């Protein structure tokens, strides 16, 4: 590939990134400004507004509201992600609710990661300086423990998702590793949050089986990364 071709490809990718950023910002503005009532209800933890008013009227079309809101929430933290997960579980049941919530949270994390790697270094640096303490902490964990730490950070819903995504984006982690760790971490996060909120959505007495399933999943993932980390250590020696 000659220099001119590389330059053309670079410019094309740069234009695509800018178009994507403009598109996402426009969608965000539309979701937040023109439908601020949704955000207000989410911030007030008003489940019934979505499950008893909107869902009977819209049915599956409610996903046109909740999924964009999930993506926005993973980029700009405006309300608890738990409330959207609960809306999906109450409206669609355990399995569909789980899958929909996983798709929404993962898409949001991917968008945040890609936006961070697409914007100018100056803007990233400005954001870093404003949140330096938290971002530096996450960055050190990711740099030290790699993909497994991303899974752990997303599994424990204490650190905001957007901070995790931004710290990962400025770290050397590959896009492929980020995608896998995000999916596994969000499976764990959705599972854990739905366990903690089970009395609000679980009708049948399947809590023990659901809990044991999570424990088994967590053990398998932990064992996999422990073996992988151990082998890497041996190769290092």
C-alpha positions as CSV (number, residue, x, y, z in Angstrom):
1,X,0.0,0.0,0.0
2,X,1.5,3.3,-1.1
3,X,1.6,6.5,1.0
4,X,-1.2,8.2,-1.0
5,X,-3.5,5.2,-0.5
6,X,-2.8,5.1,3.3
7,X,-3.5,8.8,3.5
8,X,-6.8,8.4,1.7
9,X,-7.8,5.5,4.0
10,X,-6.8,7.5,7.1
11,X,-8.9,10.5,5.9
12,X,-11.9,8.2,5.1
13,X,-11.7,6.6,8.6
14,X,-11.3,10.1,10.2
15,X,-14.4,11.3,8.4
16,X,-16.4,8.2,9.4
17,X,-15.4,8.7,13.0
18,X,-16.5,12.4,12.9
19,X,-19.8,11.4,11.3
20,X,-20.4,8.8,13.9
21,X,-19.6,11.2,16.8
22,X,-21.9,13.8,15.3
23,X,-24.7,11.2,14.8
24,X,-24.3,9.9,18.4
25,X,-24.3,13.5,19.8
26,X,-27.5,14.3,17.8
27,X,-29.2,11.1,19.0
28,X,-28.2,11.9,22.6
29,X,-29.6,15.4,22.4
30,X,-32.9,14.1,20.9
31,X,-33.2,11.4,23.6
32,X,-32.4,13.8,26.5
33,X,-33.9,17.1,25.4
34,X,-37.0,16.1,23.5
35,X,-37.9,13.2,25.8
36,X,-36.7,14.6,29.1
37,X,-39.7,13.1,30.9
38,X,-38.2,9.6,30.4
39,X,-35.0,10.7,32.1
40,X,-36.9,12.4,34.9
41,X,-38.9,9.2,35.6
42,X,-35.7,7.1,35.6
43,X,-34.0,9.4,38.0
44,X,-37.0,9.2,40.3
45,X,-36.9,5.3,40.0
46,X,-40.4,5.4,38.7
47,X,-40.8,1.8,37.4
48,X,-44.5,1.9,37.0
49,X,-44.3,4.7,34.5
50,X,-42.6,2.4,32.1
51,X,-44.0,-1.0,33.0
52,X,-47.6,0.0,33.7
53,X,-48.1,3.0,31.4
54,X,-45.7,2.8,28.4
55,X,-45.3,-1.0,28.1
56,X,-49.0,-1.8,27.8
57,X,-49.3,0.9,25.1
58,X,-46.1,0.2,23.2
59,X,-45.2,-3.5,23.8
60,X,-41.9,-4.5,22.3
61,X,-41.6,-1.0,20.8
62,X,-40.6,0.2,24.3
63,X,-37.1,-1.0,23.4
64,X,-36.9,2.0,21.1
65,X,-36.9,4.0,24.3
66,X,-35.0,1.8,26.7
67,X,-32.1,0.7,24.5
68,X,-31.1,4.2,23.4
69,X,-31.4,5.3,27.0
70,X,-29.1,2.4,28.0
71,X,-26.5,3.5,25.5
72,X,-26.7,7.1,26.6
73,X,-26.4,6.0,30.3
74,X,-23.2,4.1,29.5
75,X,-21.7,7.3,28.0
76,X,-23.2,10.0,30.3
77,X,-24.3,8.7,33.7
78,X,-27.7,10.3,34.2
79,X,-29.7,7.6,36.1
80,X,-29.1,4.2,37.7
81,X,-28.7,1.4,35.1
82,X,-30.6,-0.9,37.5
83,X,-33.9,0.8,36.8
84,X,-33.6,0.0,33.1
85,X,-32.6,-3.6,33.8
86,X,-35.7,-3.9,36.1
87,X,-38.0,-2.5,33.3
88,X,-36.7,-5.2,31.0
89,X,-37.1,-8.1,33.5
90,X,-40.6,-7.0,34.6
91,X,-41.8,-6.3,31.1
92,X,-40.3,-9.3,29.2
93,X,-39.5,-11.9,31.8
94,X,-36.2,-13.4,33.0
95,X,-34.5,-14.7,29.8
96,X,-35.6,-12.0,27.3
97,X,-35.0,-9.3,29.9
98,X,-31.5,-10.6,30.6
99,X,-30.6,-10.7,26.9
100,X,-32.0,-7.3,26.2
101,X,-30.2,-5.7,29.2
102,X,-27.0,-7.4,28.2
103,X,-27.3,-6.0,24.6
104,X,-28.1,-2.5,25.8
105,X,-25.3,-2.3,28.4
106,X,-22.7,-3.8,26.0
107,X,-23.6,-1.5,23.1
108,X,-23.3,1.5,25.5
109,X,-19.9,0.3,26.7
110,X,-18.7,-0.2,23.1
111,X,-19.9,3.2,22.0
112,X,-18.2,4.9,24.9
113,X,-14.9,3.1,24.2
114,X,-15.0,3.9,20.5
115,X,-15.9,7.5,21.1
116,X,-13.0,7.9,23.5
117,X,-10.6,6.5,20.9
118,X,-12.1,8.6,18.2
119,X,-12.1,12.1,19.8
120,X,-9.0,14.3,19.9
121,X,-6.3,13.6,22.4
122,X,-6.8,17.1,23.8
123,X,-10.4,16.4,24.7
124,X,-9.5,13.1,26.3
125,X,-6.7,14.8,28.3
126,X,-9.2,17.5,29.5
127,X,-11.6,14.8,30.7
128,X,-8.8,12.9,32.3
129,X,-7.7,15.9,34.3
130,X,-11.2,16.4,35.6
131,X,-11.5,12.7,36.8
132,X,-7.8,11.9,37.3
133,X,-8.0,10.1,40.6
134,X,-10.7,7.6,39.5
135,X,-9.4,7.1,36.0
136,X,-5.8,6.6,37.1
137,X,-6.9,4.0,39.6
138,X,-8.8,2.1,36.9
139,X,-6.0,2.5,34.4
140,X,-3.5,1.0,36.8
141,X,-5.7,-2.0,37.5
142,X,-6.3,-2.7,33.8
143,X,-2.6,-2.3,33.1
144,X,-1.6,-4.6,35.9
145,X,-4.2,-7.4,35.5
146,X,-5.5,-6.9,32.0
147,X,-8.8,-8.3,30.7
148,X,-9.8,-10.1,34.0
149,X,-9.8,-6.8,35.9
150,X,-12.2,-5.3,33.3
151,X,-14.5,-8.3,33.9
152,X,-14.3,-7.7,37.7
153,X,-14.8,-3.9,37.5
154,X,-17.9,-4.4,35.4
155,X,-19.2,-7.2,37.5
156,X,-19.2,-5.1,40.7
157,X,-21.6,-2.1,39.9
158,X,-19.7,0.4,42.0
159,X,-17.6,2.2,39.4
160,X,-19.5,4.1,36.6
161,X,-19.4,2.2,33.3
162,X,-18.3,5.3,31.3
163,X,-15.2,5.7,33.5
164,X,-14.3,2.1,33.0
165,X,-14.7,2.4,29.2
166,X,-12.7,5.6,29.1
167,X,-9.8,4.2,31.1
168,X,-9.8,1.1,29.0
169,X,-9.8,3.2,25.8
170,X,-6.6,5.1,26.8
171,X,-4.9,1.8,27.9
172,X,-3.1,-0.5,25.5
173,X,-5.9,-3.1,25.6
174,X,-7.0,-4.3,22.1
175,X,-10.5,-3.8,20.8
176,X,-11.0,-7.6,20.7
177,X,-10.0,-8.1,24.4
178,X,-12.2,-5.1,25.4
179,X,-15.2,-6.6,23.6
180,X,-14.9,-10.0,25.3
181,X,-14.2,-8.6,28.7
182,X,-17.1,-6.2,28.4
183,X,-19.6,-8.9,27.4
184,X,-18.4,-11.2,30.2
185,X,-18.4,-8.3,32.7
186,X,-21.9,-7.2,31.7
187,X,-23.3,-10.7,31.9
188,X,-22.0,-10.8,35.5
189,X,-23.3,-7.3,36.2
190,X,-26.8,-7.8,34.8
191,X,-27.0,-11.2,36.6
192,X,-25.9,-9.7,39.9
193,X,-28.1,-6.7,39.8
194,X,-31.1,-8.9,38.8
195,X,-30.3,-11.2,41.7
196,X,-30.3,-8.3,44.2
197,X,-33.6,-6.9,42.8
198,X,-35.2,-10.4,42.4
199,X,-38.1,-9.6,44.8
200,X,-39.3,-6.9,42.4
201,X,-39.5,-9.0,39.3
202,X,-39.2,-12.8,40.1
203,X,-42.7,-14.4,40.4
204,X,-41.8,-18.1,40.4
205,X,-39.6,-19.6,43.1
206,X,-36.4,-20.0,41.0
207,X,-34.1,-17.7,43.1
208,X,-31.9,-20.5,44.4
209,X,-31.3,-22.0,40.9
210,X,-30.7,-18.5,39.5
211,X,-28.2,-17.8,42.3
212,X,-26.4,-21.0,41.8
213,X,-26.2,-20.4,38.1
214,X,-24.4,-17.1,38.8
215,X,-22.0,-18.7,41.3
216,X,-21.1,-21.3,38.7
217,X,-20.6,-18.7,36.0
218,X,-18.4,-16.6,38.2
219,X,-16.3,-19.6,39.2
220,X,-15.8,-20.7,35.6
221,X,-14.8,-17.2,34.4
222,X,-12.5,-16.7,37.4
223,X,-10.8,-20.1,36.9
224,X,-10.3,-19.5,33.2
225,X,-8.6,-16.2,33.7
226,X,-6.6,-17.5,36.7
227,X,-5.2,-20.3,34.6
228,X,-4.5,-17.9,31.7
229,X,-2.7,-15.4,34.0
230,X,-0.7,-18.3,35.6
231,X,0.5,-19.5,32.2
232,X,1.5,-16.0,31.2
233,X,3.5,-15.7,34.4
234,X,5.3,-19.0,33.7
235,X,6.1,-17.9,30.2
236,X,7.4,-14.6,31.7
237,X,9.8,-16.5,33.9
